[in-house]
Amino acid sequence: MTTEHPRNGGAGTTGARAVLRRWPAVLGLAAVAAQFATGVGRESLSVVVCVACLCYLAAAASGRPWVAWPAIVGGSLVVVAAELAGLPWWSAVAGTALVLIVLGLVTRVPRPALGAQTVAMAGYGAVALVALALAPRLGLALAGLGLATHGLWDVVHYRRDAVVPRSLSEFCLVLDVPLGLGAVALAVLS
């Protein structure tokens, strides 16, 4: 026999509400599972970290945190379009980042946020490119470390509740750290 709690309408709804409150984390874990199910490689991890940085940059360049969520789809479409056009995906991501930076400068968004996201895009992007140039296992380990350390970036933004919505930084954190560390483990153990 279950007893109903006056606040939650019944004992069985507590777990469902907790999951609904943590939907970004659940979505992040689902993305990790999908990535492992379809294969983890240095290329896919490099794409993930670059698209993650691109969505933070899009939010900073527009001055609108909500832009980060659709920018995940937009960044992914940039990668696909580049590959369909026969271009390296990273060149299209770099070009998109440059357009976003110019847009942010022209529209006079806050410089500290735009500057920090520009530096992050350049730094994580460089790590991703180096990972692509290395031997497969070493590149996978480096891309995994790069992605896992992007989790620190997510924590900073989550705690400050700045640049992107907290839901996005939570999603990214739960995606970046397990996927990145899992890739490092695969590189070491394979």
C-alpha positions as YAML, in Angstrom:
chain: A
units: angstrom
residues:
- id: 1
  name: MET
  ca: [0.00, 0.00, 0.00]
- id: 2
  name: THR
  ca: [1.38, 3.39, -0.94]
- id: 3
  name: THR
  ca: [0.66, 6.54, 0.91]
- id: 4
  name: GLU
  ca: [0.10, 9.72, -0.96]
- id: 5
  name: HIS
  ca: [2.12, 12.75, -0.15]
- id: 6
  name: PRO
  ca: [0.06, 15.92, -0.41]
- id: 7
  name: ARG
  ca: [2.81, 17.79, -2.31]
- id: 8
  name: ASN
  ca: [3.55, 15.35, -5.09]
- id: 9
  name: GLY
  ca: [0.24, 13.61, -5.63]
- id: 10
  name: GLY
  ca: [1.56, 10.14, -4.81]
- id: 11
  name: ALA
  ca: [4.69, 8.17, -4.12]
- id: 12
  name: GLY
  ca: [5.18, 7.08, -7.75]
- id: 13
  name: THR
  ca: [5.41, 10.59, -9.16]
- id: 14
  name: THR
  ca: [8.46, 11.63, -7.15]
- id: 15
  name: GLY
  ca: [10.92, 9.75, -9.37]
- id: 16
  name: ALA
  ca: [9.31, 11.00, -12.57]
- id: 17
  name: ARG
  ca: [9.45, 14.60, -11.38]
- id: 18
  name: ALA
  ca: [13.08, 14.25, -10.41]
- id: 19
  name: VAL
  ca: [13.88, 12.96, -13.89]
- id: 20
  name: LEU
  ca: [11.91, 15.80, -15.48]
- id: 21
  name: ARG
  ca: [13.81, 18.35, -13.39]
- id: 22
  name: ARG
  ca: [17.06, 16.86, -14.63]
- id: 23
  name: TRP
  ca: [16.07, 16.53, -18.30]
- id: 24
  name: PRO
  ca: [19.33, 18.13, -19.50]
- id: 25
  name: ALA
  ca: [21.37, 15.48, -17.67]
- id: 26
  name: VAL
  ca: [19.14, 12.71, -18.98]
- id: 27
  name: LEU
  ca: [19.51, 14.10, -22.51]
- id: 28
  name: GLY
  ca: [23.29, 14.31, -22.04]
- id: 29
  name: LEU
  ca: [23.50, 10.69, -20.92]
- id: 30
  name: ALA
  ca: [21.35, 9.62, -23.86]
- id: 31
  name: ALA
  ca: [23.75, 11.43, -26.19]
- id: 32
  name: VAL
  ca: [26.71, 9.65, -24.56]
- id: 33
  name: ALA
  ca: [24.99, 6.29, -25.01]
- id: 34
  name: ALA
  ca: [24.20, 7.08, -28.64]
- id: 35
  name: GLN
  ca: [27.79, 8.10, -29.30]
- id: 36
  name: PHE
  ca: [29.17, 4.90, -27.80]
- id: 37
  name: ALA
  ca: [26.58, 2.83, -29.68]
- id: 38
  name: THR
  ca: [27.58, 4.36, -33.02]
- id: 39
  name: GLY
  ca: [31.32, 4.39, -32.37]
- id: 40
  name: VAL
  ca: [33.70, 6.73, -30.65]
- id: 41
  name: GLY
  ca: [36.67, 8.05, -32.55]
- id: 42
  name: ARG
  ca: [38.97, 11.04, -32.53]
- id: 43
  name: GLU
  ca: [37.01, 12.61, -35.40]
- id: 44
  name: SER
  ca: [33.61, 12.33, -33.71]
- id: 45
  name: LEU
  ca: [34.96, 13.63, -30.40]
- id: 46
  name: SER
  ca: [36.65, 16.54, -32.14]
- id: 47
  name: VAL
  ca: [33.35, 17.41, -33.78]
- id: 48
  name: VAL
  ca: [31.53, 17.23, -30.43]
- id: 49
  name: VAL
  ca: [33.95, 19.57, -28.67]
- id: 50
  name: CYS
  ca: [33.98, 22.04, -31.58]
- id: 51
  name: VAL
  ca: [30.18, 22.13, -31.84]
- id: 52
  name: ALA
  ca: [29.99, 22.59, -28.06]
- id: 53
  name: CYS
  ca: [32.33, 25.57, -28.27]
- id: 54
  name: LEU
  ca: [30.41, 26.92, -31.26]
- id: 55
  name: CYS
  ca: [27.13, 26.92, -29.33]
- id: 56
  name: TYR
  ca: [28.72, 28.84, -26.44]
- id: 57
  name: LEU
  ca: [30.23, 31.29, -28.94]
- id: 58
  name: ALA
  ca: [26.87, 31.74, -30.70]
- id: 59
  name: ALA
  ca: [25.21, 32.62, -27.39]
- id: 60
  name: ALA
  ca: [27.96, 35.11, -26.53]
- id: 61
  name: ALA
  ca: [28.02, 36.65, -30.02]
- id: 62
  name: SER
  ca: [24.25, 37.16, -30.05]
- id: 63
  name: GLY
  ca: [24.01, 38.25, -26.43]
- id: 64
  name: ARG
  ca: [21.15, 35.77, -26.05]
- id: 65
  name: PRO
  ca: [21.77, 32.67, -23.94]
- id: 66
  name: TRP
  ca: [18.86, 30.70, -25.48]
- id: 67
  name: VAL
  ca: [20.67, 30.75, -28.85]
- id: 68
  name: ALA
  ca: [23.03, 28.07, -27.52]
- id: 69
  name: TRP
  ca: [20.39, 25.32, -27.81]
- id: 70
  name: PRO
  ca: [19.53, 25.84, -31.50]
- id: 71
  name: ALA
  ca: [23.23, 26.43, -32.17]
- id: 72
  name: ILE
  ca: [23.86, 22.76, -31.36]
- id: 73
  name: VAL
  ca: [21.68, 21.84, -34.32]
- id: 74
  name: GLY
  ca: [23.14, 24.66, -36.40]
- id: 75
  name: GLY
  ca: [26.72, 23.62, -35.65]
- id: 76
  name: SER
  ca: [25.91, 20.03, -36.52]
- id: 77
  name: LEU
  ca: [24.39, 21.17, -39.81]
- id: 78
  name: VAL
  ca: [27.53, 23.18, -40.57]
- id: 79
  name: VAL
  ca: [29.60, 20.01, -40.13]
- id: 80
  name: VAL
  ca: [27.29, 17.93, -42.34]
- id: 81
  name: ALA
  ca: [27.08, 20.63, -45.03]
- id: 82
  name: ALA
  ca: [30.87, 20.94, -45.14]
- id: 83
  name: GLU
  ca: [31.31, 17.20, -45.53]
- id: 84
  name: LEU
  ca: [28.65, 17.05, -48.26]
- id: 85
  name: ALA
  ca: [30.45, 19.87, -50.06]
- id: 86
  name: GLY
  ca: [33.75, 17.97, -49.82]
- id: 87
  name: LEU
  ca: [35.29, 20.46, -47.37]
- id: 88
  name: PRO
  ca: [36.99, 19.60, -44.10]
- id: 89
  name: TRP
  ca: [34.34, 20.01, -41.38]
- id: 90
  name: TRP
  ca: [36.71, 21.98, -39.20]
- id: 91
  name: SER
  ca: [37.16, 24.67, -41.88]
- id: 92
  name: ALA
  ca: [33.41, 25.28, -41.93]
- id: 93
  name: VAL
  ca: [33.32, 25.39, -38.12]
- id: 94
  name: ALA
  ca: [36.21, 27.89, -38.12]
- id: 95
  name: GLY
  ca: [34.47, 30.02, -40.75]
- id: 96
  name: THR
  ca: [31.24, 29.97, -38.77]
- id: 97
  name: ALA
  ca: [33.12, 30.95, -35.62]
- id: 98
  name: LEU
  ca: [34.71, 33.87, -37.45]
- id: 99
  name: VAL
  ca: [31.30, 35.05, -38.68]
- id: 100
  name: LEU
  ca: [29.94, 34.83, -35.12]
- id: 101
  name: ILE
  ca: [32.87, 36.80, -33.71]
- id: 102
  name: VAL
  ca: [32.43, 39.55, -36.31]
- id: 103
  name: LEU
  ca: [28.68, 39.60, -35.62]
- id: 104
  name: GLY
  ca: [29.35, 40.00, -31.91]
- id: 105
  name: LEU
  ca: [31.81, 42.83, -32.50]
- id: 106
  name: VAL
  ca: [29.50, 44.67, -34.89]
- id: 107
  name: THR
  ca: [26.49, 44.38, -32.59]
- id: 108
  name: ARG
  ca: [28.59, 45.39, -29.59]
- id: 109
  name: VAL
  ca: [27.77, 42.49, -27.31]
- id: 110
  name: PRO
  ca: [29.63, 42.40, -23.98]
- id: 111
  name: ARG
  ca: [33.32, 41.98, -24.82]
- id: 112
  name: PRO
  ca: [34.34, 39.84, -21.82]
- id: 113
  name: ALA
  ca: [31.91, 37.04, -22.75]
- id: 114
  name: LEU
  ca: [32.71, 37.24, -26.45]
- id: 115
  name: GLY
  ca: [36.45, 37.30, -25.75]
- id: 116
  name: ALA
  ca: [36.32, 34.33, -23.38]
- id: 117
  name: GLN
  ca: [34.27, 32.25, -25.82]
- id: 118
  name: THR
  ca: [36.58, 33.20, -28.69]
- id: 119
  name: VAL
  ca: [39.62, 32.05, -26.71]
- id: 120
  name: ALA
  ca: [37.83, 28.83, -25.72]
- id: 121
  name: MET
  ca: [36.86, 28.14, -29.34]
- id: 122
  name: ALA
  ca: [40.45, 28.69, -30.47]
- id: 123
  name: GLY
  ca: [41.95, 26.60, -27.67]
- id: 124
  name: TYR
  ca: [39.61, 23.64, -27.81]
- id: 125
  name: GLY
  ca: [39.55, 23.84, -31.60]
- id: 126
  name: ALA
  ca: [43.35, 23.62, -31.67]
- id: 127
  name: VAL
  ca: [43.28, 20.56, -29.41]
- id: 128
  name: ALA
  ca: [40.69, 18.96, -31.71]
- id: 129
  name: LEU
  ca: [42.82, 19.63, -34.80]
- id: 130
  name: VAL
  ca: [45.96, 18.25, -33.17]
- id: 131
  name: ALA
  ca: [44.00, 15.14, -32.15]
- id: 132
  name: LEU
  ca: [43.07, 14.61, -35.81]
- id: 133
  name: ALA
  ca: [46.72, 14.80, -36.84]
- id: 134
  name: LEU
  ca: [47.94, 12.21, -34.33]
- id: 135
  name: ALA
  ca: [47.93, 8.43, -34.53]
- id: 136
  name: PRO
  ca: [44.40, 7.09, -33.95]
- id: 137
  name: ARG
  ca: [44.78, 5.90, -30.34]
- id: 138
  name: LEU
  ca: [46.80, 8.92, -29.24]
- id: 139
  name: GLY
  ca: [44.40, 11.23, -31.08]
- id: 140
  name: LEU
  ca: [41.43, 9.55, -29.41]
- id: 141
  name: ALA
  ca: [43.03, 10.04, -25.99]
- id: 142
  name: LEU
  ca: [43.77, 13.71, -26.69]
- id: 143
  name: ALA
  ca: [40.29, 14.38, -28.10]
- id: 144
  name: GLY
  ca: [38.80, 12.63, -25.06]
- id: 145
  name: LEU
  ca: [40.87, 14.73, -22.68]
- id: 146
  name: GLY
  ca: [39.91, 17.87, -24.56]
- id: 147
  name: LEU
  ca: [36.24, 16.99, -24.33]
- id: 148
  name: ALA
  ca: [36.45, 16.02, -20.64]
- id: 149
  name: THR
  ca: [38.21, 19.29, -19.79]
- id: 150
  name: HIS
  ca: [35.45, 21.17, -21.63]
- id: 151
  name: GLY
  ca: [33.37, 19.88, -18.72]
- id: 152
  name: LEU
  ca: [35.25, 22.34, -16.52]
- id: 153
  name: TRP
  ca: [34.10, 25.12, -18.86]
- id: 154
  name: ASP
  ca: [30.55, 23.82, -18.43]
- id: 155
  name: VAL
  ca: [30.85, 23.87, -14.63]
- id: 156
  name: VAL
  ca: [32.06, 27.48, -14.64]
- id: 157
  name: HIS
  ca: [29.12, 28.56, -16.78]
- id: 158
  name: TYR
  ca: [26.63, 26.52, -14.76]
- id: 159
  name: ARG
  ca: [27.80, 28.04, -11.48]
- id: 160
  name: ARG
  ca: [27.85, 31.58, -12.87]
- id: 161
  name: ASP
  ca: [24.59, 31.08, -14.77]
- id: 162
  name: ALA
  ca: [26.20, 33.11, -17.54]
- id: 163
  name: VAL
  ca: [26.45, 33.12, -21.35]
- id: 164
  name: VAL
  ca: [24.33, 29.98, -21.89]
- id: 165
  name: PRO
  ca: [21.27, 28.67, -20.04]
- id: 166
  name: ARG
  ca: [22.04, 26.46, -17.06]
- id: 167
  name: SER
  ca: [20.18, 23.66, -18.80]
- id: 168
  name: LEU
  ca: [22.69, 23.74, -21.66]
- id: 169
  name: SER
  ca: [25.76, 23.78, -19.41]
- id: 170
  name: GLU
  ca: [24.26, 20.87, -17.44]
- id: 171
  name: PHE
  ca: [23.61, 18.93, -20.66]
- id: 172
  name: CYS
  ca: [27.14, 19.61, -21.90]
- id: 173
  name: LEU
  ca: [28.74, 18.65, -18.61]
- id: 174
  name: VAL
  ca: [26.95, 15.30, -18.51]
- id: 175
  name: LEU
  ca: [27.86, 14.72, -22.15]
- id: 176
  name: ASP
  ca: [31.47, 15.93, -22.12]
- id: 177
  name: VAL
  ca: [32.92, 14.28, -19.03]
- id: 178
  name: PRO
  ca: [31.69, 10.67, -19.41]
- id: 179
  name: LEU
  ca: [32.18, 10.67, -23.17]
- id: 180
  name: GLY
  ca: [35.64, 12.20, -22.90]
- id: 181
  name: LEU
  ca: [36.85, 9.96, -20.08]
- id: 182
  name: GLY
  ca: [35.28, 6.93, -21.75]
- id: 183
  name: ALA
  ca: [37.21, 7.72, -24.92]
- id: 184
  name: VAL
  ca: [40.45, 8.02, -22.96]
- id: 185
  name: ALA
  ca: [39.75, 4.61, -21.39]
- id: 186
  name: LEU
  ca: [39.09, 3.14, -24.85]
- id: 187
  name: ALA
  ca: [42.33, 4.59, -26.17]
- id: 188
  name: VAL
  ca: [44.34, 3.19, -23.27]
- id: 189
  name: LEU
  ca: [42.67, -0.23, -23.15]
- id: 190
  name: SER
  ca: [42.48, -0.96, -26.89]
...
